[in-house]
Amino acid sequence: MAATTWSSISVIQTALGGGIEIVGAAWILLVSLAGIRSHLLGHGLGGLGLGIAVAGTWTLVPPAVTYAAPLFGLGLIIWFIWIGITLLRPRERQA
């Protein structure tokens, strides 16, 4: 029974992404680069985004998935919280 359940869960996990996070990594990379270039995101937040994108890209390498996938996921949580706070803060008016 456990083997059947595990097989079903494995099929669902593979269908939802399979642990390869290249699309999310590309998205974070592009948003971070745009934020850095437009000066809307600070260098710290942009740098965190670039680091997370690298971790997401490393999920393509099978031996690195064990470390890269959790780093990507936890990094995204931190990045989303930080970018949410940054975007909700009132901006100073520029002349």
PDB file of N, CA, C and O in Angstrom:
ATOM      1  N   MET A   1       0.830  -1.197   0.000  1.00  0.00           N
ATOM      2  CA  MET A   1       0.000   0.000   0.000  1.00  0.00           C
ATOM      3  C   MET A   1       0.874   1.261   0.000  1.00  0.00           C
ATOM      4  O   MET A   1       0.577   2.237  -0.688  1.00  0.00           O
ATOM      5  N   ALA A   2       1.958   1.218   0.787  1.00  0.00           N
ATOM      6  CA  ALA A   2       2.864   2.371   0.851  1.00  0.00           C
ATOM      7  C   ALA A   2       3.533   2.617  -0.502  1.00  0.00           C
ATOM      8  O   ALA A   2       3.711   3.767  -0.905  1.00  0.00           O
ATOM      9  N   ALA A   3       3.903   1.552  -1.196  1.00  0.00           N
ATOM     10  CA  ALA A   3       4.542   1.696  -2.504  1.00  0.00           C
ATOM     11  C   ALA A   3       3.590   2.312  -3.518  1.00  0.00           C
ATOM     12  O   ALA A   3       4.003   3.139  -4.332  1.00  0.00           O
ATOM     13  N   THR A   4       2.330   1.921  -3.478  1.00  0.00           N
ATOM     14  CA  THR A   4       1.335   2.498  -4.384  1.00  0.00           C
ATOM     15  C   THR A   4       1.118   3.974  -4.095  1.00  0.00           C
ATOM     16  O   THR A   4       1.039   4.790  -5.014  1.00  0.00           O
ATOM     17  N   THR A   5       1.021   4.311  -2.819  1.00  0.00           N
ATOM     18  CA  THR A   5       0.840   5.711  -2.427  1.00  0.00           C
ATOM     19  C   THR A   5       2.045   6.537  -2.843  1.00  0.00           C
ATOM     20  O   THR A   5       1.896   7.634  -3.380  1.00  0.00           O
ATOM     21  N   TRP A   6       3.235   6.012  -2.596  1.00  0.00           N
ATOM     22  CA  TRP A   6       4.463   6.730  -2.964  1.00  0.00           C
ATOM     23  C   TRP A   6       4.528   6.942  -4.472  1.00  0.00           C
ATOM     24  O   TRP A   6       4.943   8.009  -4.924  1.00  0.00           O
ATOM     25  N   SER A   7       4.132   5.959  -5.244  1.00  0.00           N
ATOM     26  CA  SER A   7       4.125   6.078  -6.698  1.00  0.00           C
ATOM     27  C   SER A   7       3.167   7.181  -7.148  1.00  0.00           C
ATOM     28  O   SER A   7       3.488   7.954  -8.050  1.00  0.00           O
ATOM     29  N   SER A   8       2.004   7.253  -6.526  1.00  0.00           N
ATOM     30  CA  SER A   8       1.029   8.302  -6.870  1.00  0.00           C
ATOM     31  C   SER A   8       1.564   9.683  -6.528  1.00  0.00           C
ATOM     32  O   SER A   8       1.427  10.614  -7.322  1.00  0.00           O
ATOM     33  N   ILE A   9       2.165   9.824  -5.371  1.00  0.00           N
ATOM     34  CA  ILE A   9       2.724  11.115  -4.956  1.00  0.00           C
ATOM     35  C   ILE A   9       3.867  11.516  -5.881  1.00  0.00           C
ATOM     36  O   ILE A   9       4.003  12.689  -6.227  1.00  0.00           O
ATOM     37  N   SER A  10       4.679  10.558  -6.280  1.00  0.00           N
ATOM     38  CA  SER A  10       5.804  10.828  -7.179  1.00  0.00           C
ATOM     39  C   SER A  10       5.324  11.348  -8.531  1.00  0.00           C
ATOM     40  O   SER A  10       5.930  12.259  -9.094  1.00  0.00           O
ATOM     41  N   VAL A  11       4.252  10.781  -9.051  1.00  0.00           N
ATOM     42  CA  VAL A  11       3.701  11.239 -10.330  1.00  0.00           C
ATOM     43  C   VAL A  11       3.219  12.680 -10.214  1.00  0.00           C
ATOM     44  O   VAL A  11       3.466  13.486 -11.111  1.00  0.00           O
ATOM     45  N   ILE A  12       2.542  13.011  -9.137  1.00  0.00           N
ATOM     46  CA  ILE A  12       2.041  14.377  -8.932  1.00  0.00           C
ATOM     47  C   ILE A  12       3.206  15.355  -8.784  1.00  0.00           C
ATOM     48  O   ILE A  12       3.179  16.442  -9.362  1.00  0.00           O
ATOM     49  N   GLN A  13       4.231  14.976  -8.012  1.00  0.00           N
ATOM     50  CA  GLN A  13       5.385  15.856  -7.826  1.00  0.00           C
ATOM     51  C   GLN A  13       6.090  16.113  -9.153  1.00  0.00           C
ATOM     52  O   GLN A  13       6.460  17.251  -9.444  1.00  0.00           O
ATOM     53  N   THR A  14       6.278  15.091  -9.945  1.00  0.00           N
ATOM     54  CA  THR A  14       6.936  15.247 -11.237  1.00  0.00           C
ATOM     55  C   THR A  14       6.107  16.134 -12.157  1.00  0.00           C
ATOM     56  O   THR A  14       6.659  16.954 -12.891  1.00  0.00           O
ATOM     57  N   ALA A  15       4.807  15.979 -12.124  1.00  0.00           N
ATOM     58  CA  ALA A  15       3.938  16.793 -12.970  1.00  0.00           C
ATOM     59  C   ALA A  15       3.967  18.260 -12.569  1.00  0.00           C
ATOM     60  O   ALA A  15       3.808  19.134 -13.422  1.00  0.00           O
ATOM     61  N   LEU A  16       4.166  18.545 -11.297  1.00  0.00           N
ATOM     62  CA  LEU A  16       4.178  19.932 -10.822  1.00  0.00           C
ATOM     63  C   LEU A  16       5.539  20.602 -10.958  1.00  0.00           C
ATOM     64  O   LEU A  16       5.661  21.782 -10.632  1.00  0.00           O
ATOM     65  N   GLY A  17       6.541  19.918 -11.414  1.00  0.00           N
ATOM     66  CA  GLY A  17       7.829  20.562 -11.598  1.00  0.00           C
ATOM     67  C   GLY A  17       8.997  19.630 -11.437  1.00  0.00           C
ATOM     68  O   GLY A  17      10.052  19.854 -12.031  1.00  0.00           O
ATOM     69  N   GLY A  18       8.842  18.613 -10.668  1.00  0.00           N
ATOM     70  CA  GLY A  18       9.876  17.612 -10.550  1.00  0.00           C
ATOM     71  C   GLY A  18      11.145  18.056  -9.868  1.00  0.00           C
ATOM     72  O   GLY A  18      12.166  17.379  -9.986  1.00  0.00           O
ATOM     73  N   GLY A  19      11.120  19.163  -9.161  1.00  0.00           N
ATOM     74  CA  GLY A  19      12.305  19.615  -8.457  1.00  0.00           C
ATOM     75  C   GLY A  19      13.229  20.463  -9.307  1.00  0.00           C
ATOM     76  O   GLY A  19      14.223  20.977  -8.794  1.00  0.00           O
ATOM     77  N   ILE A  20      12.937  20.630 -10.590  1.00  0.00           N
ATOM     78  CA  ILE A  20      13.755  21.485 -11.452  1.00  0.00           C
ATOM     79  C   ILE A  20      13.090  22.861 -11.488  1.00  0.00           C
ATOM     80  O   ILE A  20      11.936  22.994 -11.895  1.00  0.00           O
ATOM     81  N   GLU A  21      13.823  23.864 -11.063  1.00  0.00           N
ATOM     82  CA  GLU A  21      13.241  25.187 -10.847  1.00  0.00           C
ATOM     83  C   GLU A  21      13.735  26.225 -11.857  1.00  0.00           C
ATOM     84  O   GLU A  21      13.845  27.403 -11.518  1.00  0.00           O
ATOM     85  N   ILE A  22      14.032  25.812 -13.084  1.00  0.00           N
ATOM     86  CA  ILE A  22      14.644  26.717 -14.054  1.00  0.00           C
ATOM     87  C   ILE A  22      13.715  27.872 -14.443  1.00  0.00           C
ATOM     88  O   ILE A  22      14.187  28.989 -14.655  1.00  0.00           O
ATOM     89  N   VAL A  23      12.422  27.628 -14.539  1.00  0.00           N
ATOM     90  CA  VAL A  23      11.498  28.707 -14.917  1.00  0.00           C
ATOM     91  C   VAL A  23      11.432  29.760 -13.818  1.00  0.00           C
ATOM     92  O   VAL A  23      11.476  30.957 -14.100  1.00  0.00           O
ATOM     93  N   GLY A  24      11.325  29.322 -12.572  1.00  0.00           N
ATOM     94  CA  GLY A  24      11.335  30.262 -11.449  1.00  0.00           C
ATOM     95  C   GLY A  24      12.650  30.999 -11.337  1.00  0.00           C
ATOM     96  O   GLY A  24      12.679  32.183 -11.002  1.00  0.00           O
ATOM     97  N   ALA A  25      13.750  30.298 -11.620  1.00  0.00           N
ATOM     98  CA  ALA A  25      15.068  30.934 -11.567  1.00  0.00           C
ATOM     99  C   ALA A  25      15.186  32.021 -12.625  1.00  0.00           C
ATOM    100  O   ALA A  25      15.713  33.100 -12.353  1.00  0.00           O
ATOM    101  N   ALA A  26      14.698  31.744 -13.826  1.00  0.00           N
ATOM    102  CA  ALA A  26      14.743  32.747 -14.895  1.00  0.00           C
ATOM    103  C   ALA A  26      13.887  33.958 -14.544  1.00  0.00           C
ATOM    104  O   ALA A  26      14.277  35.096 -14.807  1.00  0.00           O
ATOM    105  N   TRP A  27      12.727  33.716 -13.955  1.00  0.00           N
ATOM    106  CA  TRP A  27      11.833  34.811 -13.576  1.00  0.00           C
ATOM    107  C   TRP A  27      12.477  35.698 -12.504  1.00  0.00           C
ATOM    108  O   TRP A  27      12.459  36.924 -12.614  1.00  0.00           O
ATOM    109  N   ILE A  28      13.041  35.076 -11.479  1.00  0.00           N
ATOM    110  CA  ILE A  28      13.695  35.839 -10.409  1.00  0.00           C
ATOM    111  C   ILE A  28      14.886  36.601 -10.965  1.00  0.00           C
ATOM    112  O   ILE A  28      15.114  37.750 -10.587  1.00  0.00           O
ATOM    113  N   LEU A  29      15.646  35.986 -11.851  1.00  0.00           N
ATOM    114  CA  LEU A  29      16.797  36.646 -12.455  1.00  0.00           C
ATOM    115  C   LEU A  29      16.368  37.899 -13.202  1.00  0.00           C
ATOM    116  O   LEU A  29      16.964  38.962 -13.024  1.00  0.00           O
ATOM    117  N   LEU A  30      15.336  37.786 -14.040  1.00  0.00           N
ATOM    118  CA  LEU A  30      14.886  38.933 -14.836  1.00  0.00           C
ATOM    119  C   LEU A  30      14.306  40.044 -13.963  1.00  0.00           C
ATOM    120  O   LEU A  30      14.581  41.220 -14.199  1.00  0.00           O
ATOM    121  N   VAL A  31      13.510  39.685 -12.959  1.00  0.00           N
ATOM    122  CA  VAL A  31      12.931  40.697 -12.068  1.00  0.00           C
ATOM    123  C   VAL A  31      14.031  41.391 -11.273  1.00  0.00           C
ATOM    124  O   VAL A  31      13.993  42.609 -11.103  1.00  0.00           O
ATOM    125  N   SER A  32      15.001  40.640 -10.789  1.00  0.00           N
ATOM    126  CA  SER A  32      16.090  41.223 -10.007  1.00  0.00           C
ATOM    127  C   SER A  32      16.953  42.143 -10.860  1.00  0.00           C
ATOM    128  O   SER A  32      17.315  43.236 -10.425  1.00  0.00           O
ATOM    129  N   LEU A  33      17.283  41.708 -12.067  1.00  0.00           N
ATOM    130  CA  LEU A  33      18.076  42.570 -12.949  1.00  0.00           C
ATOM    131  C   LEU A  33      17.328  43.853 -13.296  1.00  0.00           C
ATOM    132  O   LEU A  33      17.916  44.934 -13.303  1.00  0.00           O
ATOM    133  N   ALA A  34      16.030  43.736 -13.585  1.00  0.00           N
ATOM    134  CA  ALA A  34      15.235  44.930 -13.895  1.00  0.00           C
ATOM    135  C   ALA A  34      15.154  45.854 -12.686  1.00  0.00           C
ATOM    136  O   ALA A  34      15.222  47.074 -12.837  1.00  0.00           O
ATOM    137  N   GLY A  35      15.009  45.290 -11.489  1.00  0.00           N
ATOM    138  CA  GLY A  35      14.951  46.102 -10.277  1.00  0.00           C
ATOM    139  C   GLY A  35      16.246  46.815  -9.984  1.00  0.00           C
ATOM    140  O   GLY A  35      16.238  47.963  -9.540  1.00  0.00           O
ATOM    141  N   ILE A  36      17.359  46.152 -10.227  1.00  0.00           N
ATOM    142  CA  ILE A  36      18.664  46.782 -10.013  1.00  0.00           C
ATOM    143  C   ILE A  36      18.892  47.893 -11.033  1.00  0.00           C
ATOM    144  O   ILE A  36      19.337  48.985 -10.678  1.00  0.00           O
ATOM    145  N   ARG A  37      18.586  47.615 -12.299  1.00  0.00           N
ATOM    146  CA  ARG A  37      18.808  48.624 -13.356  1.00  0.00           C
ATOM    147  C   ARG A  37      17.921  49.847 -13.194  1.00  0.00           C
ATOM    148  O   ARG A  37      18.338  50.959 -13.517  1.00  0.00           O
ATOM    149  N   SER A  38      16.695  49.658 -12.695  1.00  0.00           N
ATOM    150  CA  SER A  38      15.764  50.776 -12.556  1.00  0.00           C
ATOM    151  C   SER A  38      15.888  51.464 -11.202  1.00  0.00           C
ATOM    152  O   SER A  38      15.217  52.466 -10.955  1.00  0.00           O
ATOM    153  N   HIS A  39      16.730  50.942 -10.329  1.00  0.00           N
ATOM    154  CA  HIS A  39      16.942  51.475  -8.982  1.00  0.00           C
ATOM    155  C   HIS A  39      15.695  51.388  -8.110  1.00  0.00           C
ATOM    156  O   HIS A  39      15.587  52.117  -7.123  1.00  0.00           O
ATOM    157  N   LEU A  40      14.751  50.514  -8.452  1.00  0.00           N
ATOM    158  CA  LEU A  40      13.565  50.314  -7.622  1.00  0.00           C
ATOM    159  C   LEU A  40      13.837  49.332  -6.492  1.00  0.00           C
ATOM    160  O   LEU A  40      13.233  49.421  -5.424  1.00  0.00           O
ATOM    161  N   LEU A  41      14.745  48.400  -6.731  1.00  0.00           N
ATOM    162  CA  LEU A  41      15.150  47.453  -5.700  1.00  0.00           C
ATOM    163  C   LEU A  41      16.570  47.814  -5.294  1.00  0.00           C
ATOM    164  O   LEU A  41      17.364  48.237  -6.134  1.00  0.00           O
ATOM    165  N   GLY A  42      16.890  47.657  -4.048  1.00  0.00           N
ATOM    166  CA  GLY A  42      18.252  47.920  -3.611  1.00  0.00           C
ATOM    167  C   GLY A  42      19.199  46.843  -4.107  1.00  0.00           C
ATOM    168  O   GLY A  42      18.777  45.813  -4.633  1.00  0.00           O
ATOM    169  N   HIS A  43      20.477  47.097  -3.932  1.00  0.00           N
ATOM    170  CA  HIS A  43      21.478  46.111  -4.356  1.00  0.00           C
ATOM    171  C   HIS A  43      21.397  44.846  -3.506  1.00  0.00           C
ATOM    172  O   HIS A  43      21.686  43.754  -3.996  1.00  0.00           O
ATOM    173  N   GLY A  44      21.010  44.979  -2.246  1.00  0.00           N
ATOM    174  CA  GLY A  44      20.882  43.799  -1.388  1.00  0.00           C
ATOM    175  C   GLY A  44      19.781  42.865  -1.868  1.00  0.00           C
ATOM    176  O   GLY A  44      19.985  41.657  -1.990  1.00  0.00           O
ATOM    177  N   LEU A  45      18.624  43.431  -2.138  1.00  0.00           N
ATOM    178  CA  LEU A  45      17.496  42.636  -2.616  1.00  0.00           C
ATOM    179  C   LEU A  45      17.773  42.075  -4.002  1.00  0.00           C
ATOM    180  O   LEU A  45      17.453  40.920  -4.285  1.00  0.00           O
ATOM    181  N   GLY A  46      18.366  42.891  -4.865  1.00  0.00           N
ATOM    182  CA  GLY A  46      18.718  42.413  -6.196  1.00  0.00           C
ATOM    183  C   GLY A  46      19.765  41.312  -6.144  1.00  0.00           C
ATOM    184  O   GLY A  46      19.679  40.330  -6.882  1.00  0.00           O
ATOM    185  N   GLY A  47      20.756  41.476  -5.270  1.00  0.00           N
ATOM    186  CA  GLY A  47      21.785  40.450  -5.116  1.00  0.00           C
ATOM    187  C   GLY A  47      21.219  39.150  -4.579  1.00  0.00           C
ATOM    188  O   GLY A  47      21.609  38.066  -5.012  1.00  0.00           O
ATOM    189  N   LEU A  48      20.290  39.264  -3.627  1.00  0.00           N
ATOM    190  CA  LEU A  48      19.629  38.064  -3.110  1.00  0.00           C
ATOM    191  C   LEU A  48      18.887  37.358  -4.232  1.00  0.00           C
ATOM    192  O   LEU A  48      18.943  36.133  -4.341  1.00  0.00           O
ATOM    193  N   GLY A  49      18.193  38.122  -5.065  1.00  0.00           N
ATOM    194  CA  GLY A  49      17.476  37.541  -6.200  1.00  0.00           C
ATOM    195  C   GLY A  49      18.416  36.841  -7.170  1.00  0.00           C
ATOM    196  O   GLY A  49      18.097  35.767  -7.681  1.00  0.00           O
ATOM    197  N   LEU A  50      19.573  37.443  -7.427  1.00  0.00           N
ATOM    198  CA  LEU A  50      20.534  36.816  -8.328  1.00  0.00           C
ATOM    199  C   LEU A  50      21.068  35.515  -7.732  1.00  0.00           C
ATOM    200  O   LEU A  50      21.243  34.526  -8.443  1.00  0.00           O
ATOM    201  N   GLY A  51      21.325  35.521  -6.428  1.00  0.00           N
ATOM    202  CA  GLY A  51      21.783  34.304  -5.759  1.00  0.00           C
ATOM    203  C   GLY A  51      20.736  33.203  -5.791  1.00  0.00           C
ATOM    204  O   GLY A  51      21.056  32.033  -6.000  1.00  0.00           O
ATOM    205  N   ILE A  52      19.493  33.584  -5.582  1.00  0.00           N
ATOM    206  CA  ILE A  52      18.397  32.612  -5.642  1.00  0.00           C
ATOM    207  C   ILE A  52      18.273  32.048  -7.059  1.00  0.00           C
ATOM    208  O   ILE A  52      18.018  30.856  -7.233  1.00  0.00           O
ATOM    209  N   ALA A  53      18.450  32.899  -8.068  1.00  0.00           N
ATOM    210  CA  ALA A  53      18.387  32.430  -9.453  1.00  0.00           C
ATOM    211  C   ALA A  53      19.484  31.410  -9.736  1.00  0.00           C
ATOM    212  O   ALA A  53      19.259  30.425 -10.439  1.00  0.00           O
ATOM    213  N   VAL A  54      20.662  31.649  -9.190  1.00  0.00           N
ATOM    214  CA  VAL A  54      21.753  30.679  -9.365  1.00  0.00           C
ATOM    215  C   VAL A  54      21.394  29.351  -8.703  1.00  0.00           C
ATOM    216  O   VAL A  54      21.619  28.286  -9.278  1.00  0.00           O
ATOM    217  N   ALA A  55      20.834  29.415  -7.494  1.00  0.00           N
ATOM    218  CA  ALA A  55      20.429  28.187  -6.801  1.00  0.00           C
ATOM    219  C   ALA A  55      19.362  27.440  -7.605  1.00  0.00           C
ATOM    220  O   ALA A  55      19.401  26.214  -7.700  1.00  0.00           O
ATOM    221  N   GLY A  56      18.418  28.172  -8.179  1.00  0.00           N
ATOM    222  CA  GLY A  56      17.390  27.541  -9.002  1.00  0.00           C
ATOM    223  C   GLY A  56      17.962  26.902 -10.250  1.00  0.00           C
ATOM    224  O   GLY A  56      17.502  25.843 -10.675  1.00  0.00           O
ATOM    225  N   THR A  57      18.962  27.539 -10.840  1.00  0.00           N
ATOM    226  CA  THR A  57      19.609  26.980 -12.014  1.00  0.00           C
ATOM    227  C   THR A  57      20.369  25.703 -11.668  1.00  0.00           C
ATOM    228  O   THR A  57      20.434  24.779 -12.479  1.00  0.00           O
ATOM    229  N   TRP A  58      20.940  25.649 -10.477  1.00  0.00           N
ATOM    230  CA  TRP A  58      21.696  24.464 -10.048  1.00  0.00           C
ATOM    231  C   TRP A  58      20.797  23.255  -9.835  1.00  0.00           C
ATOM    232  O   TRP A  58      21.300  22.141  -9.691  1.00  0.00           O
ATOM    233  N   THR A  59      19.481  23.444  -9.812  1.00  0.00           N
ATOM    234  CA  THR A  59      18.606  22.271  -9.694  1.00  0.00           C
ATOM    235  C   THR A  59      18.623  21.423 -10.961  1.00  0.00           C
ATOM    236  O   THR A  59      18.090  20.314 -10.961  1.00  0.00           O
ATOM    237  N   LEU A  60      19.222  21.921 -12.037  1.00  0.00           N
ATOM    238  CA  LEU A  60      19.383  21.126 -13.254  1.00  0.00           C
ATOM    239  C   LEU A  60      20.447  20.048 -13.092  1.00  0.00           C
ATOM    240  O   LEU A  60      20.447  19.059 -13.824  1.00  0.00           O
ATOM    241  N   VAL A  61      21.353  20.235 -12.133  1.00  0.00           N
ATOM    242  CA  VAL A  61      22.445  19.289 -11.902  1.00  0.00           C
ATOM    243  C   VAL A  61      21.972  18.283 -10.852  1.00  0.00           C
ATOM    244  O   VAL A  61      21.795  18.656  -9.693  1.00  0.00           O
ATOM    245  N   PRO A  62      21.763  17.020 -11.227  1.00  0.00           N
ATOM    246  CA  PRO A  62      21.186  16.043 -10.299  1.00  0.00           C
ATOM    247  C   PRO A  62      21.860  15.942  -8.924  1.00  0.00           C
ATOM    248  O   PRO A  62      21.145  15.891  -7.923  1.00  0.00           O
ATOM    249  N   PRO A  63      23.196  15.912  -8.817  1.00  0.00           N
ATOM    250  CA  PRO A  63      23.782  15.826  -7.468  1.00  0.00           C
ATOM    251  C   PRO A  63      23.545  17.081  -6.619  1.00  0.00           C
ATOM    252  O   PRO A  63      23.581  17.010  -5.390  1.00  0.00           O
ATOM    253  N   ALA A  64      23.305  18.214  -7.258  1.00  0.00           N
ATOM    254  CA  ALA A  64      23.137  19.469  -6.528  1.00  0.00           C
ATOM    255  C   ALA A  64      21.696  19.709  -6.075  1.00  0.00           C
ATOM    256  O   ALA A  64      21.449  20.605  -5.268  1.00  0.00           O
ATOM    257  N   VAL A  65      20.751  18.929  -6.578  1.00  0.00           N
ATOM    258  CA  VAL A  65      19.332  19.145  -6.255  1.00  0.00           C
ATOM    259  C   VAL A  65      19.082  19.074  -4.755  1.00  0.00           C
ATOM    260  O   VAL A  65      18.259  19.823  -4.229  1.00  0.00           O
ATOM    261  N   THR A  66      19.772  18.196  -4.072  1.00  0.00           N
ATOM    262  CA  THR A  66      19.570  18.010  -2.635  1.00  0.00           C
ATOM    263  C   THR A  66      19.771  19.313  -1.871  1.00  0.00           C
ATOM    264  O   THR A  66      19.062  19.580  -0.900  1.00  0.00           O
ATOM    265  N   TYR A  67      20.730  20.121  -2.302  1.00  0.00           N
ATOM    266  CA  TYR A  67      21.031  21.365  -1.597  1.00  0.00           C
ATOM    267  C   TYR A  67      20.431  22.588  -2.292  1.00  0.00           C
ATOM    268  O   TYR A  67      20.024  23.542  -1.630  1.00  0.00           O
ATOM    269  N   ALA A  68      20.377  22.560  -3.613  1.00  0.00           N
ATOM    270  CA  ALA A  68      19.927  23.734  -4.355  1.00  0.00           C
ATOM    271  C   ALA A  68      18.422  23.966  -4.245  1.00  0.00           C
ATOM    272  O   ALA A  68      17.986  25.112  -4.131  1.00  0.00           O
ATOM    273  N   ALA A  69      17.626  22.908  -4.276  1.00  0.00           N
ATOM    274  CA  ALA A  69      16.168  23.074  -4.225  1.00  0.00           C
ATOM    275  C   ALA A  69      15.692  23.695  -2.910  1.00  0.00           C
ATOM    276  O   ALA A  69      14.892  24.630  -2.948  1.00  0.00           O
ATOM    277  N   PRO A  70      16.152  23.212  -1.744  1.00  0.00           N
ATOM    278  CA  PRO A  70      15.728  23.877  -0.502  1.00  0.00           C
ATOM    279  C   PRO A  70      16.254  25.305  -0.399  1.00  0.00           C
ATOM    280  O   PRO A  70      15.565  26.187   0.113  1.00  0.00           O
ATOM    281  N   LEU A  71      17.475  25.532  -0.886  1.00  0.00           N
ATOM    282  CA  LEU A  71      18.027  26.884  -0.860  1.00  0.00           C
ATOM    283  C   LEU A  71      17.194  27.814  -1.738  1.00  0.00           C
ATOM    284  O   LEU A  71      16.933  28.959  -1.369  1.00  0.00           O
ATOM    285  N   PHE A  72      16.780  27.317  -2.896  1.00  0.00           N
ATOM    286  CA  PHE A  72      15.938  28.098  -3.794  1.00  0.00           C
ATOM    287  C   PHE A  72      14.589  28.396  -3.141  1.00  0.00           C
ATOM    288  O   PHE A  72      14.132  29.539  -3.160  1.00  0.00           O
ATOM    289  N   GLY A  73      13.959  27.389  -2.573  1.00  0.00           N
ATOM    290  CA  GLY A  73      12.636  27.566  -1.967  1.00  0.00           C
ATOM    291  C   GLY A  73      12.654  28.500  -0.767  1.00  0.00           C
ATOM    292  O   GLY A  73      11.824  29.403  -0.672  1.00  0.00           O
ATOM    293  N   LEU A  74      13.589  28.291   0.146  1.00  0.00           N
ATOM    294  CA  LEU A  74      13.669  29.161   1.324  1.00  0.00           C
ATOM    295  C   LEU A  74      14.107  30.566   0.951  1.00  0.00           C
ATOM    296  O   LEU A  74      13.642  31.545   1.533  1.00  0.00           O
ATOM    297  N   GLY A  75      15.008  30.661  -0.024  1.00  0.00           N
ATOM    298  CA  GLY A  75      15.430  31.978  -0.502  1.00  0.00           C
ATOM    299  C   GLY A  75      14.280  32.748  -1.115  1.00  0.00           C
ATOM    300  O   GLY A  75      14.179  33.962  -0.939  1.00  0.00           O
ATOM    301  N   LEU A  76      13.409  32.052  -1.834  1.00  0.00           N
ATOM    302  CA  LEU A  76      12.242  32.718  -2.425  1.00  0.00           C
ATOM    303  C   LEU A  76      11.305  33.277  -1.361  1.00  0.00           C
ATOM    304  O   LEU A  76      10.739  34.358  -1.529  1.00  0.00           O
ATOM    305  N   ILE A  77      11.144  32.542  -0.269  1.00  0.00           N
ATOM    306  CA  ILE A  77      10.292  33.042   0.812  1.00  0.00           C
ATOM    307  C   ILE A  77      10.843  34.358   1.334  1.00  0.00           C
ATOM    308  O   ILE A  77      10.103  35.328   1.494  1.00  0.00           O
ATOM    309  N   ILE A  78      12.143  34.391   1.599  1.00  0.00           N
ATOM    310  CA  ILE A  78      12.785  35.615   2.090  1.00  0.00           C
ATOM    311  C   ILE A  78      12.677  36.720   1.047  1.00  0.00           C
ATOM    312  O   ILE A  78      12.369  37.862   1.386  1.00  0.00           O
ATOM    313  N   TRP A  79      12.929  36.391  -0.219  1.00  0.00           N
ATOM    314  CA  TRP A  79      12.887  37.384  -1.290  1.00  0.00           C
ATOM    315  C   TRP A  79      11.489  37.978  -1.452  1.00  0.00           C
ATOM    316  O   TRP A  79      11.343  39.190  -1.606  1.00  0.00           O
ATOM    317  N   PHE A  80      10.457  37.123  -1.417  1.00  0.00           N
ATOM    318  CA  PHE A  80       9.085  37.615  -1.558  1.00  0.00           C
ATOM    319  C   PHE A  80       8.690  38.525  -0.399  1.00  0.00           C
ATOM    320  O   PHE A  80       8.033  39.544  -0.614  1.00  0.00           O
ATOM    321  N   ILE A  81       9.075  38.179   0.812  1.00  0.00           N
ATOM    322  CA  ILE A  81       8.768  39.040   1.960  1.00  0.00           C
ATOM    323  C   ILE A  81       9.472  40.378   1.806  1.00  0.00           C
ATOM    324  O   ILE A  81       8.860  41.430   1.990  1.00  0.00           O
ATOM    325  N   TRP A  82      10.761  40.340   1.469  1.00  0.00           N
ATOM    326  CA  TRP A  82      11.551  41.567   1.327  1.00  0.00           C
ATOM    327  C   TRP A  82      11.020  42.441   0.195  1.00  0.00           C
ATOM    328  O   TRP A  82      10.904  43.656   0.359  1.00  0.00           O
ATOM    329  N   ILE A  83      10.696  41.843  -0.948  1.00  0.00           N
ATOM    330  CA  ILE A  83      10.206  42.648  -2.068  1.00  0.00           C
ATOM    331  C   ILE A  83       8.807  43.206  -1.758  1.00  0.00           C
ATOM    332  O   ILE A  83       8.471  44.311  -2.185  1.00  0.00           O
ATOM    333  N   GLY A  84       8.000  42.442  -1.018  1.00  0.00           N
ATOM    334  CA  GLY A  84       6.688  42.952  -0.620  1.00  0.00           C
ATOM    335  C   GLY A  84       6.803  44.174   0.269  1.00  0.00           C
ATOM    336  O   GLY A  84       6.092  45.159   0.073  1.00  0.00           O
ATOM    337  N   ILE A  85       7.698  44.115   1.247  1.00  0.00           N
ATOM    338  CA  ILE A  85       7.920  45.262   2.135  1.00  0.00           C
ATOM    339  C   ILE A  85       8.453  46.443   1.335  1.00  0.00           C
ATOM    340  O   ILE A  85       8.019  47.578   1.534  1.00  0.00           O
ATOM    341  N   THR A  86       9.395  46.181   0.428  1.00  0.00           N
ATOM    342  CA  THR A  86       9.983  47.243  -0.387  1.00  0.00           C
ATOM    343  C   THR A  86       8.942  47.921  -1.267  1.00  0.00           C
ATOM    344  O   THR A  86       8.934  49.147  -1.381  1.00  0.00           O
ATOM    345  N   LEU A  87       8.078  47.152  -1.881  1.00  0.00           N
ATOM    346  CA  LEU A  87       7.089  47.727  -2.792  1.00  0.00           C
ATOM    347  C   LEU A  87       5.924  48.392  -2.058  1.00  0.00           C
ATOM    348  O   LEU A  87       5.254  49.252  -2.629  1.00  0.00           O
ATOM    349  N   LEU A  88       5.670  48.012  -0.810  1.00  0.00           N
ATOM    350  CA  LEU A  88       4.579  48.630  -0.055  1.00  0.00           C
ATOM    351  C   LEU A  88       5.002  49.911   0.673  1.00  0.00           C
ATOM    352  O   LEU A  88       4.158  50.719   1.062  1.00  0.00           O
ATOM    353  N   ARG A  89       6.311  50.089   0.851  1.00  0.00           N
ATOM    354  CA  ARG A  89       6.784  51.301   1.512  1.00  0.00           C
ATOM    355  C   ARG A  89       6.514  52.509   0.640  1.00  0.00           C
ATOM    356  O   ARG A  89       6.683  52.448  -0.578  1.00  0.00           O
ATOM    357  N   PRO A  90       6.094  53.612   1.253  1.00  0.00           N
ATOM    358  CA  PRO A  90       5.900  54.813   0.441  1.00  0.00           C
ATOM    359  C   PRO A  90       7.242  55.312  -0.092  1.00  0.00           C
ATOM    360  O   PRO A  90       8.226  55.377   0.644  1.00  0.00           O
ATOM    361  N   ARG A  91       7.270  55.657  -1.361  1.00  0.00           N
ATOM    362  CA  ARG A  91       8.494  56.146  -1.980  1.00  0.00           C
ATOM    363  C   ARG A  91       8.573  57.654  -1.839  1.00  0.00           C
ATOM    364  O   ARG A  91       7.558  58.351  -1.832  1.00  0.00           O
ATOM    365  N   GLU A  92       9.799  58.142  -1.727  1.00  0.00           N
ATOM    366  CA  GLU A  92      10.003  59.590  -1.656  1.00  0.00           C
ATOM    367  C   GLU A  92       9.705  60.197  -3.025  1.00  0.00           C
ATOM    368  O   GLU A  92      10.038  59.614  -4.057  1.00  0.00           O
ATOM    369  N   ARG A  93       9.095  61.337  -3.024  1.00  0.00           N
ATOM    370  CA  ARG A  93       8.801  62.008  -4.297  1.00  0.00           C
ATOM    371  C   ARG A  93      10.079  62.539  -4.906  1.00  0.00           C
ATOM    372  O   ARG A  93      10.900  63.148  -4.220  1.00  0.00           O
ATOM    373  N   GLN A  94      10.243  62.307  -6.187  1.00  0.00           N
ATOM    374  CA  GLN A  94      11.410  62.815  -6.878  1.00  0.00           C
ATOM    375  C   GLN A  94      10.995  64.003  -7.721  1.00  0.00           C
ATOM    376  O   GLN A  94       9.921  64.008  -8.322  1.00  0.00           O
ATOM    377  N   ALA A  95      11.865  65.024  -7.762  1.00  0.00           N
ATOM    378  CA  ALA A  95      11.545  66.246  -8.483  1.00  0.00           C
ATOM    379  C   ALA A  95      11.619  66.064  -9.969  1.00  0.00           C
ATOM    380  O   ALA A  95      11.375  67.008 -10.720  1.00  0.00           O
TER     381      ALA A  95
END
